[in-house]
Amino acid sequence: MSESKSEFEEYFVTKRPELTPEQRLRLLEVGFRMVSEQTSELSVLLQALKTKLDDTQAINQEVREILTTAKAGLRVLGILGTGVRWCGYVSAAGAAIYTFWYMLTHGGQPPKLP
C-alpha cells in the first residue's frame, strides 16, 4: 500500500500541484465511480460465464451418459457376437460330422445338394 500511496502522492502533489484538495477529492470520486462501474460490468460478465459453464457442464454430463450407454451396448453386442461365433463353430462341426457319417454309410460319396 505504501508504494501506491507514494505513487499517488508523487502524481497528485508533485506533478499536479495546481489541483486544490477539493479537485483532488472530486478526481478520486470520479475514479472510484469508474472502478465501481467496471467492477459491476465484470460481475455481470462473470455471471454470464458461470451460466455458460453450467450449461456446458450439463451438456458434457449428457454426452458422458450417452457414451457410457453406448459402451454398455457395444459390450452386449460383443457378448452376442461371441455367442454367434460359437454357434457357427458348432454348426460347422455338425456339418462336418454329418458329411463324415454320410460318406461312411453311402460308400464314400459326399452328400448331394438338392
Steps between C-alpha positions, in 0.01 A plus 500: 500500500778741579630472144164592351462785752839634403408470131178683576682773687762524229237545229258730677737702715815541294373466143162667548555761770244731343208281618325605816406241761134519385603435142714208609206362699270540199756325281519214748118476510484480122772237495324301770171519308674378184655209688160416652333500157774281357467264794125470448554435127753233584255351749235475227749341262612256768139400566448442126813285491377299798168443325673383184728277704200341670335442161820349363535273801142380453567423134823321592312291755243401236774408251676297770175311571447434129855369463460279807178357357666444162792325670262268683312433176821414318595266783165319461553479124844353563352232724232425240768483230693246706183291534436516125860402431469195725173406326688521170773272634244246621313517167822447303594208723147354459522534123840330498376214717188459281713495184740247652212275613326530162821404316548198728149373441479575124824355372716808522268720293452855635146618558324632191361849499127523424 
